[in-house]
Amino acid sequence: VQLQASGGGLVQPGGSLRLSCTASGIFLANHGIGWFRQAAGKGREFVAGTRWGGGSTRYADSVKGRFTISKDRAENTVWLQMNSLKPDDTAVYSCAARAGLIWGRISSDSEYDNWGQGTQVTVSS
């Protein structure tokens, strides 16, 4: 599976961005899909996750109510809509996938075996 993440950029505080993660090489079926981010000098942290085959979603407390993860099955794409962005959201955002991922492990980056290249999100005035 090859994952392509895009949609990052520079946005002012309070603004919005929508990231996309498109899978090629395989049709997503029972995969778990996660978005993670890594700020400069910090470790990678979970942002949001979903099951490709169902409606379950999970969010980090820091983004609940501001970010929404969704799927476009026809395009084999997972979206991350980010609203009310804050400077603390500045990071490189990456998507990841794994077939048969156990839902209880959706937020653990060590569980994923396919990663996209990352897209930079900078929130600054």
Beta strands, then each sheet from edge to edge (+ up, - down):
strand 1: 2-6
strand 2: 9-11
strand 3: 17-24
strand 4: 31-38
strand 5: 44-51
strand 6: 57-59
strand 7: 67-72
strand 8: 77-82
strand 9: 91-99
strand 10: 114-115
strand 11: 119-123
sheet 1: 1+ 3- 8+ 7-
sheet 2: 2+ 11+ 9- 4+ 5- 6+
sheet 3: 2+ 11+ 9- 10+
end
